Amino acid sequence: MAGFPGVKAAPFTYASHVLAVASAAMVLVWCIHFRGGLAFESTNKSLIFNIHPVLMLIGFIIVGSEAIMSYKTLPSSHEVNKVIHLTLHAIALVLGAVGIYAAFKFHNESGIDNLYSLHSWVGLGTICLYGIQWIFGFVTFFFPGASPTLRIKSLPWHVLFGLFVYILAIATAELGFLEKLTFLESSGLYKYSSESFLVNFTALVVIFLGASVVISANAPARGDAPQGYSSISEN
């Protein structure tokens, strides 16, 4: 894929790591300090829900971000980086699935309908596409592996579709923050409270994280390199 000539990936890669740590810390403070903690089993059903934003952000988006940037951040060989790329995406997919399960569990045990919001529709679609992308990458580029010609032709589409799914994940997170904060404020949370500001700032950090990852993935490792990032080699 063509990258951004004259733009180096390194600053955006470093920024992505910093933003990932910041957003992880912020969502943990929100769910543990303001929302009371995390639990898979509890009479306080809100603690079950709290697993959802934590795993979807840290497990799905942040681990997925690191998987996308793994070829830029790790000095290993291509084959080693390929395994790391595949493994991190698998971890993100599993943690994302657990996070979605937590949301369904919370709804079912609280008597709340499922799949009624745009957030839930886009989110379910996103993780399904993520799974399809992972299976395609595994079969085509890892095992059993397609022919060299097919791999070369598939590579740009694999990268493009992967970034599309990643952007969908960021958009889903933004819808989730908005939806949850709207519910909380409708239930009496002061609109200018510390918690409200924290949720909004977390959402902003996630936007900047997504932008940094996409730029890092597309920008060449060197400012004078003619081509951008490719997550899977043709070889």
Buried (B, 14 or more C-beta within 10 A) or exposed (E): BEBBEEBBBBEBBEBBBEBBEBBBEBBBBBBBEBBEEBBEEBEEBBBBBBBBBBBBBBBBBBBBBBBBBBBBBEEEEEEEBBEBBBEBBBBBBBBBBBBBBBBBBBBEBEEEEEEEEEBBEBBBEBBEBBBEBBEBBBEBBBEEEBEEEEBEEBBEEBBEBBBEBBBBBBBBBBBBBBBBBEEBBEEEBEEEEEBBEBBEBBBBBBBBBBBBBBBBBBBBBEEEBEEBBBBBBEE
